[in-house]
Amino acid sequence: MSNQYSGWSLTARNPEVIEQLMPLWGFLYKYYFQVKTSGWENIPEGPVLFVGSHNGGLAAPDMTMMMYDWFRRFGTQRPIYGLMHRNVWSAYGSLTRLAAQTGAIRAHPKMAIAALEKKASVLVYPGGADDVFRPYTERQKIKFVGRKGFIKLALKYQVPIVPLIAKGAHETIFVVANIYKEIKKLNQQGLFPWMFDIDPQVFPIYFGLPWGLAVGPLPNIPLPLQITTRVCPPIYFPRYGEEASCARLYVQECYDLVVNTMQKELDLLYLGID
């Protein structure tokens, strides 16, 4: 794969490819997931850092439906990039080429910085696999597991954070449990493939398509359940800049504010309150 499509470049994004995918995404949006959405008026002008809660296994259908909503509202020319986990780039071959053409880049600080410096918006899911494979019993929980890199990024580059939440996407698979600790004990002689290391401390058991019962972070086909998405009002912090991004206690305060705000919004979404 050429460097252009390796996730280390901003040049792979191709509006023409996105336009070609819009009819398929539109079908999924209208008929397969019957998406309901709100809050798009909350997006301010200029670059922003979108921070989402991941749902529904590696398929993450709410993410794709959010992308479709962005493109149909703002067109394919307004630049936005999404951070995608480093191991996905090495595991899925030609699929990563398509992802890169729709705006996916490596989940690495220097790529997020490059996008923001070009005045593009960036989409990040801080919880990673811990979030996307959280158990079904935690489907109503924001789970960022203490990762604060996105806060430092927003503070240093002085961009607002716009939270993205969803209801229904986490029901498209049924995650029973995370058996990372048990599998780790059995992995001393390298018994498992790359999937073992897709993210720290994640090795789920789940029911879903096409496997029925799946063990490990395997790709999945989401069930055709209704998804509701919401773009929350932007979050602005009292202080920005290099010094603010290096102040540990202040970064923690900002992180807590984002997580608590998103949790309240998600609670309201599950209660059906606008």
N, C-alpha and C positions, 0 to 999 in steps of 0.2 A: 504494500500500500504506500502511495506517495506521501510525502510529508504534509501535503495540502489536506489530506483526509485523515491524518493521524491524531487530530484533536489539538495539535500544537499550533494551529494557524487559524486566523479569523477569515481567511480568504475562501474557505470551502463553502461558506453559506451562499446558496444559490436561489434567488427569488423565483426563478422559472421552475425549479424542482418543487418548491413549496406550492406554487400555483397548480402544478400537476397533481399534488396530493390532496388539495382542498376538496374535490368531490368525494373522495373516499372518506376523509375526516368528517365531511358534512353528513354523509350517510350514517356513519357511526354516531355522530352527535345527535341527529334528529330521530333515528329509528332504533339503533342498538342500545344506546345509553339514555335516550330521551332527556338530554341535559337541560337543567334549569340553572340559570346563572344570574348574578346580580353584582352591583358594585363597580362596574367598569368606569363609571364617572369619577371614581376616586383616584384614578391614575393621573399624577401631575405631569406637566410638561418636562421635557428633558430626561436625562438618564436616571433610572431608579434601580434599586436592588430589590427584586421580587424574592420573597422568602416563603417557601411552601412547605406544607406538611405532606410527606409522601404516602401514597396509599396503593394497595392492590397488587403487591408483588412486583416483579421486574417489568410487567406490562405497564404498571402505573397509569391507568387509563385517564385519571383526572388530569395528569400533566399534559397528555396529548389533547384533551378537550380544552384545556386552558390555552394551549398553543393555537388551536383552531379559532377560539374566540378572539385572541389577540390579532391574528392575521385578518379575520373578516372585519374587524373594527378599524384597524390601523393600516391594513395593507401589508404587503410583503417587503416593502422597502424600508420601513422604519426599523432600525437595527435592534435586534435582541439576541442574546446568546444564552444557552443553558449549560450549566456545568454537569458533566456526566462522569461517573466513577471511572477511575483509571483502569480497573480490571475489565470493564465492559469493552474497552477499546481493543484489548488483546484477545478477547474471547469470541467475538461475534463477526469478525471478518468483514464481509461486504455490507452487512447491516450498519456498521459504524460509518461507512462511506455515506449512506443515505442520511444517517443521523447528523453527520457533519454538514451536509448540504442543507439541512433544515435549521442549523444554528447551534448544534451541540459542539462543545469544546471540552477539553480535559478539566476535570475538577482539581485545579491547581491554582494557587494564588496568583501566579504570574499571568495566567490566562484571563482570570477575572479582572485583574488590573489592566491588562491590554485592552479589554473590551470597554471598560469604564473610561480609559484615557482616550478612546475613540468616540466618546459620548454615546455609547450604546448602553442599553439596559441589560441587566444580567439576572438570570433566574437561578436560584440555588435552593437545594433541599438539604439543610444541615444534618438532618437525622440519618440520611443515607439508608443503608440496608436495615439498620436497627429500627428505623421508622417504617419503611415500606413493608417490612416483614414483622411488625409488631403483632402480638397475638390478637385474635378477634375480640377478646375481652378488653383490649386497650384501644379499640377502634376510635373511641371518642377522646383520645388523649394526644396532645402534642408531645412528641418524643424526640428532642434534639440531643439528648444524652450529653449535655454540657459542652457541645462544640460551639465555640465563640468566634471562629475565624471570620464569619460573615459580619459580625458586629465591628470588628477591627477594620474590616474593609470599608464598611459604610462610614465609619468615623473618619478614617484617613482620607477618603475621597469625597467626603461631604455630600453623600447622596441619601435621600430618604429611603426607608424600608417600607415596602408595600406587601403586607401579608396575604397569602393565598391559602384558602381552606376549602375542604370538600367533604361532602357527606355521600355515602353510598359506594364510593370507589373501594373502600376497604372491605366491603361485603362481597366483592367480585371474586375473592378467594376466602377460604376459611383457614386462617393460621391458627394451629392448635397450640404450638409451643416452640420455644427455641432450645435446642439440645446441644448447643455449642460446647458446653463443658464436658458433656458425655462423649461427644465425638472427638474432642481434643485428646482425651485419654486413649482413644483407639487409633489416633493418627500419628503415633510416634514413629512409625515406619513408612509414612507417606502413603497410606492406603487410599486417600481421596484425591480427586483432581483439583484443578485451579479453583473451583467453586468454593472450596473450603476457606480460601483467603479473600473472598470477594469483599468482605468488610469485617472489622474486628468483632468477635464474639457473636456472630450470626450464623446459625445453621438451623433453619426452620423445618417443622413438619406442617404440611398444609394439605387441605383438600381443594381440588380445583381442576380445571381443564388444562391440558388434555390428559393429565396423568392419573386423575382420580386422587390417589394418595401420593404426594411428593415428599421426598426427603432431601433437604438441601435447597439452596437458592436457585432453583431451576426456573427457566422462563415459563410463563403461563399464558393461557388465553382467558381473559376476564369474562365472567358470566355477564349476560345482558341485563343488568340491573340499572335502575335510574340513578343518575349522578347529579348532585346539586353542588355547584361551585360558587364561591364568593370571593370577590376582591375587596379586601378591607381598607379602611382609610389609611393613608400613609402615616408612618411614625417618624417624628422628628425628635432628635435628641437635643438637650440643652447646649452641649458643647461638641465641637467637631475639631478635626485636625490631627496632626501627627502625635502631639502630646496626649490628646484624649485617647487615641487608639492604643497607647502604651500604658495607660493608667489601669492597673489590674482591677481595682475595686469599681472604678467607673464602668469599665467594660462589663463587669458582672451585673451592675445595676441596669445597664442597657439591655443585656441579654435577658434578665428577669422581666423587664418591661415588655419585651417582644413576646416571650413565651407566655406570660400571663395574659397579655392582650389577645394573642391568638387562641389561647385556651377558652377565654370568655366568649370570643366570637364563635368558636366551634361549638361550645355548649348551646349558644343561642340558635345556631344553625340546626342542631339536632332537635331542638325544641320547636323548630319551625317559626322562630321569631326573626323578623327582618331588623 
